[in-house]
Amino acid sequence: MSTMDIYEKYKNICYQLDHYPVDSELIYKYGFTREAINFVRLAKLKDSEYLKLNLPDELANPLLYWKHDKIIANFLGSHDLIRNSIMNQFADWRESEMLNGFLFSEIESSLAVEGIRSTRAQIEKLNKVDYDDLTETNDIIIKNMLLGYEFVKNNDITEENIFKLYSLLSKRCLKGDEQLLPGYKYRHDEVSIVDAVKVVVDKGINWKLLPKLMNELMVYINQEKTHEEHLLASHVIHFYMVYLHPYFDYNGRMARVMSFWYNIKHAPSLSLLLVSEAINNKIHKQGYYNAIMNSRKAGHDITYFLEYMGKIILKFSKIYINFYTIQNKLKRSGQFLNRSHEIALKNVLAIPVTDDGYFDWKDYKNFSHDDFSKQYYLKLLNVLVDLEILLVREHKKAKLFKLNINHWDLL
């Protein structure tokens, strides 16, 4: 098979599948050799369907992604769904008080991605506490996040401000060997990259390249973009920050806050606010790390990462629309959910279910991040049954629950 035939076969596979194929799939299902895959990577650089970004890797090759509708559609769909739903009431979210609510959820979820537990109530409480009164490390981390998000709301993205943001997020939290040298904005040595279970999977780029490549990132942030490119740009920034790993620690956290920063300054789509919450569960978190790894292994073809982020953002856009739809209908009938029941509602809207749509209290417990008694979970779920949010049936002396989709006209 000629090299052109190989690439044509590859593109046909991409068109036919409902997902972007990984290398192992191409090898073991479609018979590609390693040599063929290497050729495909080179051919992408000449393919006009791939957008080559002015964000080079360590070898000066550009990050790129496939500009196909199936990759972009979920970002556009999420944006349009929210714009034409009950959540359109938050269209001016950048200037509204409700932004704080999303920020508290964002902070809780972003820290949970790294295994740092917090609650909305704890975050709200720490928001009112004086910084100098804090002694617990986790409290300091949360307060730093609050100060960091306040900083990005009120400042433009510049290289100097990125350094100030990093200084805010890491204040009083770095070990001696994690500190930057005086006069340095970035690390001065190698750093390892770990996956979801803290296994080293790669290394950050040569530290000597960081000033140059961070400058390239600033150029990308400030360049003109189409509407579609703006919706994807925060995720491009997210990936590139993880790839560069410009610090000894706090790289993932900086990547997520940088993504939000771009969103609030350049692409005010409410759907993009849901990223950290979408990542932060047992199912999506591993998928998030896999998407990063697949993109790295494919020569920084970030289609894998964009595809995954688009998928989970669309899912959580639907979850939030359904959440506010139910909440609004309850309010109109004089019924109000307390905070525990709001969390339970979000969980049952997001929980993976079997083909018939049912789940039990153990499924709920495994999906949530809490560890309470069976009685506690059944009490929560029974409240949602009483409100007709859930249907229930008995099966082998166990209660099975299911969303009452038709009653609430849910997506």
Secondary structure, 3 states (H helix, E strand, C coil): CCHHHHHHHHHHHHHHCCCCCCHHHHHHCCCCCHHHHHHHHHHHCCCCCEEEEEEECCCCCEEEEECCHHHHHHHHHHHHHHHCCHHHHHCCHHHCCHHHHHHHHHHHHHHHHCCCCCCHHHHHHHCCCCHHHCCCHHHHHHHHHHHHHHHHHHCCCCHHHHHHHHHHHHCCCCCHHHCCCCCCCCCCCCCEEECCCCCEEEECCCHHHHHHHHHHHHHHHHCCCCHHHHHHHHHHHHHHHHHHCCCCCCHHHHHHHHHHHHHHHHCCCHHHHHHHHHHCCHHHHHHHHHHHHHHHHCCCECHHHHHHHHHHHHHHHHHHHHHHHHHHHHHHCCCCCCHHHHHHHHHHHHCCCCCCCCECHHHHHHHCCCCCCHHHHHHHHHHHHHCCCEEEEEECCEEEEEECHHHHCCC
